[in-house]
């Protein structure tokens, strides 16, 4: 896998949006964030084992094969024949399940976003009502997802450009929904006095971009383990929103 050959958020941003694009564009913003409503995540379907629990991603064999090849070679550098070979299927057998390479990419990204959104919503729902607790929860959830679903997150960020025009708005809407979760919590924190940032929308975008960027460089066998990385990034995230309290990070 070549994920770690792309170093840093800037490199990932160039891949998705072209040279010179700001890193904050990694997570598309809704054109209308509106007033915060942090109560719309209270009724969610729980993730089996809890939102912090990550085992091996349960993907159908064709999607698992597509994920490996897209992560290694990119969408346009991958052939249907190669995916079929990795899935131990004939090309006609693969087409029986997924009629095109594009349908494989879309199927993979739908599963990726469903998993991400469900975990984020559950983390927020379990955190209670305090904006700072909800903020910590959604940041931790985003970080864990981009560490433990690294390949899926990477493909989801880098292959937006490869999506068909008919499906792309659906995928962007999923990403907007995730961003709004962060936006609403930051706005609520500013309103409650927990966060002092004068630029809540920009701060929320910066926090989300920081979390997304983890998928480009995190190494499970690296010097910093997952829990320590989360602790450090929670501290940085609180700095971005200018947290005013002394509630310790997890």
C-alpha angles and dihedrals in degrees: 000000000000100000093115091052087075104074122203137343094286092061092049091049091053090052093054105034106016133255116321097024115136118254090236089071089074089089110043115227123223112248089231115038093165126179118337118262108181094171097073095086098060098101110053136144106253121240108242106257093013135285093281093054115100123175126159111316109258104226130157110258095253092051092047089052091047091050092054094049096042090050092049102039107012126244096283093044092055125085127207088236091059092049091049091051092052090049091049089239135123116246091252088048091054091048089054088066100031118019096207145010088254091057089054091053093046093047091050094049093047090056091045095053094042090055093045096048094045092051093047093049092048092048091052094045092052094047097073128226105305110106093221092054091048090047093052090047097052092044091051091047092051092047094049092048093051090048100044098033091039099143093045092048091047094051090045091056100040100042100053086104090058097057121110114252092244094058102032095082090054092053093045089050089056090053092046089054091055092048092050090058089060093040094053093049093049092048089049090050091052091049092050093047094245092114124043102190114134089207107052096163092051092045092051091050092049091051093051092046091052090053094046091050091062089078091066098058115012114122116194089207094046129117094266115061124215097261093050092047090052091049092052094045093047087055091050092045091053089050090054092056092038097237109211101200137074098235103142119239117248 
